[in-house]
Amino acid sequence: MAIETFERSEIKFLLSGKQYSDLKELLPKYMEFDPYCKDDKTYGIYNIYYDTDNDELIRKSIEKPYYKEKVRLRSYMSPAMPEDKVFLEIKKKIGGIVNKRRVVMTLEEAEQYINYGIHPPDNGKYLRQQVLKELDVIFQRYKLFPKQYISYERAAYFGKECKDFRLTFDKNITARRYDLTLAKESYGEQLIPEDHRLMEVKISDSMPVWLAEQLAALKIYKISFSKYGTAYKNEMLRNLSKRSIMSYV
């Protein structure tokens, strides 16, 4: 989890409970557990997404442009304490290739930076300073605010023959557009059915043949799914419904 920058393709699939169970039986032959998922455990991921006052970043993202970017603050603890480690990330997608750069700091340092522009202490790492400069530009250009909370439980696997090949399965994808802090516990609306899993195939090359064959056999098909985008669209639909009701009052 300490990787500060990487580049890869990410392909998403939404699995029913039965599809997940059938595919999971095949994984031990080709995959091994992420160190945080030994003994079939999952780990939590908790995020605050930042956007403009009029949600410019997510609105552009939903239009599926060639280039898009997101900024988020991520923790693996909930609720996060001021001294807990968090990751302030820039996630860009260019022509289907995902590039992620992030800076590690405490929650207290992150809030000082986001709210007041105060940089965390310099640890002497060149890459860290470069990412901070990039974050400075993005926050100043867009005037970002916390806009969306997203959390989920993840099971993750690495390929036995290729460590760059990764499979993740997310459940309990939870969203809210209030109480936008990592210092509060995970709660909100669920974005997928309880028994479903959002699977992501993360690769730097091509998908393994065995996986492509199993996806076809189990009738598991690629989808376009953004957690933040789905939560945003759900909120817009609720607001539209409220306005429609009020117009008849």
Residue pairs with C-beta under 8 A, 6 or more apart in sequence:
1 36
1 76
1 87
2 104
4 101
4 102
4 103
4 104
4 127
4 128
4 131
5 99
5 100
5 101
5 102
5 127
5 131
6 99
6 100
7 97
7 98
7 99
7 100
7 204
8 97
8 98
8 164
8 202
8 203
8 204
9 96
9 97
9 98
9 202
9 203
9 204
10 98
10 200
10 201
10 202
11 200
11 201
11 203
11 207
11 222
12 198
12 199
12 200
12 201
12 222
12 223
12 224
12 225
13 198
13 199
13 200
13 201
13 215
13 220
13 221
13 222
13 223
14 192
14 196
14 197
14 198
14 199
14 223
14 225
15 23
15 169
15 196
15 197
15 198
15 199
15 220
16 195
16 196
17 195
17 196
19 218
19 219
19 220
20 169
20 195
20 196
20 197
20 199
22 218
23 199
23 214
23 215
23 218
23 220
26 210
26 214
27 157
27 167
30 159
30 160
30 161
30 208
30 210
30 211
31 157
31 158
31 159
31 160
31 167
32 157
32 158
32 160
33 39
33 40
33 156
33 157
33 158
34 155
34 156
34 157
34 158
34 166
36 43
36 156
37 43
37 154
37 155
37 156
37 157
40 155
41 155
42 153
42 154
42 155
42 171
43 76
43 153
43 154
43 156
44 76
44 77
44 78
44 151
44 152
44 153
44 154
44 186
45 74
45 75
45 76
45 151
45 152
45 153
45 154
45 170
46 74
46 75
46 76
46 77
46 78
46 80
46 149
46 150
46 151
46 182
46 186
47 72
47 73
47 74
47 75
47 149
47 150
47 151
48 72
48 73
48 146
48 148
48 149
48 180
48 181
48 182
49 58
49 70
49 71
49 72
49 146
49 147
49 148
49 149
49 150
49 228
50 57
50 71
50 72
50 73
50 114
50 139
50 144
50 145
50 146
50 147
51 57
51 58
51 71
51 142
51 144
51 145
51 147
51 148
52 142
52 143
52 144
52 145
53 143
53 145
55 147
55 232
56 142
57 68
57 69
57 70
57 71
57 142
58 70
58 147
58 148
58 228
58 229
58 232
59 232
60 68
61 68
61 70
61 226
61 228
61 229
62 226
62 229
62 232
62 233
64 224
66 94
66 95
67 92
67 93
67 94
67 95
68 92
68 93
69 90
69 91
69 92
69 93
69 138
70 90
70 91
70 92
70 228
71 88
71 89
71 90
71 91
71 135
71 138
71 139
71 144
72 88
72 89
72 91
73 86
73 87
73 88
73 89
73 110
73 114
73 182
74 86
74 87
74 88
74 89
74 102
75 84
75 85
75 86
75 87
75 107
75 182
76 85
77 84
78 151
78 182
78 185
78 186
79 182
79 183
79 184
79 185
80 86
80 107
80 182
80 183
81 107
81 183
82 106
82 107
82 108
82 183
83 106
83 107
83 108
84 106
84 107
85 104
85 105
85 106
86 104
86 105
86 106
86 107
86 110
86 182
87 102
87 103
87 104
88 102
88 103
88 105
88 110
88 113
88 114
88 135
89 100
89 101
89 102
89 103
90 100
90 101
90 102
90 131
90 134
90 135
90 138
91 98
91 99
91 100
92 98
92 99
92 100
93 99
101 131
101 134
102 131
103 120
103 128
103 131
103 132
103 135
104 128
105 113
105 120
106 120
107 182
107 183
109 120
109 121
110 120
112 118
112 120
113 119
113 120
113 135
114 139
114 144
114 146
117 136
117 139
119 132
122 128
122 129
138 144
146 180
146 181
147 177
147 180
148 175
148 176
148 177
148 180
148 228
148 231
148 232
149 174
149 175
149 176
149 177
149 179
149 180
149 188
150 173
150 174
150 175
150 227
150 228
150 231
151 172
151 173
151 174
151 186
151 188
152 170
152 171
152 172
152 173
152 174
152 198
152 227
153 170
153 171
153 172
154 168
154 169
154 170
155 168
155 169
156 166
156 167
156 168
156 169
157 166
157 167
157 168
158 165
158 166
159 165
159 166
159 208
162 205
162 208
164 203
164 204
164 205
165 202
165 203
165 204
165 205
165 208
166 201
166 202
166 203
167 199
167 200
167 201
167 202
167 211
168 199
168 200
168 202
169 197
169 198
169 199
170 197
170 198
170 199
170 200
171 192
171 194
171 196
171 197
171 198
172 190
172 194
173 190
173 191
173 192
173 198
173 227
174 186
174 187
174 188
174 189
174 190
174 191
175 188
175 189
175 191
175 227
175 230
175 231
175 234
176 187
176 188
176 189
177 231
177 235
189 231
189 234
191 227
191 230
191 231
191 234
192 198
198 225
198 227
199 220
201 207
201 211
214 220
215 221
